[in-house]
Amino acid sequence: MALTCDSAGLTAAAAVPATEFVDTTVAGDAFTAALAVELAGGRSVPHAVGFAARVGAYTVAHHGALPGLPHRADLDHQPTQA
């Protein structure tokens, strides 16, 4: 689960289930990078957080840092929330 905070208060983003846990090495960095990419692309905070959560969930199911980073197409079959 991720939390965001703005002038309206605290908002919890739905958790995204990982299909399996193999390697958590890059999960946090991947989440942060995906969040930054989506925000820089003009997406809303809720959308960016949801996308970042999907990226983080994807990465933990794969070995290694670079091989674990997804392309957008890799996320097509990734669950969007728990």
C-alpha positions as CSV (number, residue, x, y, z in Angstrom):
1,M,0.0,0.0,0.0
2,A,1.2,3.5,-0.7
3,L,0.0,6.7,1.0
4,T,-0.2,10.2,-0.6
5,C,-0.8,13.4,1.2
6,D,-2.1,16.7,-0.2
7,S,-4.3,19.6,1.0
8,A,-7.3,17.3,1.1
9,G,-5.5,14.9,3.5
10,L,-4.1,11.4,3.4
11,T,-5.1,8.9,0.8
12,A,-4.3,5.2,0.7
13,A,-3.7,3.6,-2.7
14,A,-4.8,0.1,-3.2
15,A,-2.2,-2.6,-2.7
16,V,-1.1,-4.5,-5.8
17,P,-0.4,-8.2,-5.2
18,A,2.9,-9.6,-6.4
19,T,2.5,-12.9,-8.2
20,E,5.5,-14.3,-6.4
21,F,8.4,-13.1,-4.3
22,V,11.8,-13.8,-5.9
23,D,14.0,-10.8,-5.4
24,T,13.2,-7.4,-3.8
25,T,16.5,-5.7,-4.7
26,V,15.0,-3.2,-7.1
27,A,11.4,-2.8,-5.9
28,G,11.8,0.5,-4.1
29,D,13.9,2.1,-6.8
30,A,11.5,0.8,-9.5
31,F,8.5,2.2,-7.6
32,T,10.2,5.6,-7.3
33,A,11.3,5.7,-10.9
34,A,7.8,4.7,-12.2
35,L,6.2,7.3,-10.0
36,A,8.6,10.0,-11.3
37,V,8.0,9.0,-15.0
38,E,4.3,9.1,-14.7
39,L,4.2,12.4,-12.8
40,A,6.7,14.0,-15.3
41,G,4.3,12.7,-18.1
42,G,1.5,14.7,-16.6
43,R,-0.4,11.9,-15.0
44,S,-2.4,12.4,-11.8
45,V,-0.9,11.5,-8.5
46,P,-3.4,8.6,-7.9
47,H,-2.7,7.2,-11.4
48,A,1.1,7.6,-10.9
49,V,1.0,5.8,-7.5
50,G,-1.1,3.0,-8.9
51,F,1.3,2.5,-11.9
52,A,4.3,2.6,-9.6
53,A,2.7,0.0,-7.3
54,R,2.2,-2.3,-10.3
55,V,5.9,-1.8,-11.3
56,G,7.1,-2.6,-7.8
57,A,4.9,-5.7,-7.7
58,Y,6.3,-6.9,-11.0
59,T,9.9,-6.4,-10.1
60,V,9.8,-8.7,-7.0
61,A,8.7,-11.6,-9.1
62,H,12.0,-11.5,-11.2
63,H,15.6,-12.1,-10.4
64,G,18.1,-9.2,-10.5
65,A,17.8,-5.5,-10.8
66,L,17.9,-4.9,-14.5
67,P,16.1,-8.0,-15.7
68,G,13.4,-7.3,-13.1
69,L,12.5,-3.9,-14.6
70,P,9.4,-4.1,-16.8
71,H,8.5,-2.6,-20.1
72,R,5.0,-1.1,-20.2
73,A,3.8,-4.1,-22.2
74,D,5.0,-6.5,-19.4
75,L,2.4,-4.9,-17.1
76,D,-0.6,-5.7,-19.3
77,H,-1.2,-8.9,-17.4
78,Q,-0.2,-7.6,-14.0
79,P,-3.1,-7.2,-11.4
80,T,-4.0,-3.6,-10.8
81,Q,-5.0,-4.0,-7.1
82,A,-5.5,-6.5,-4.3
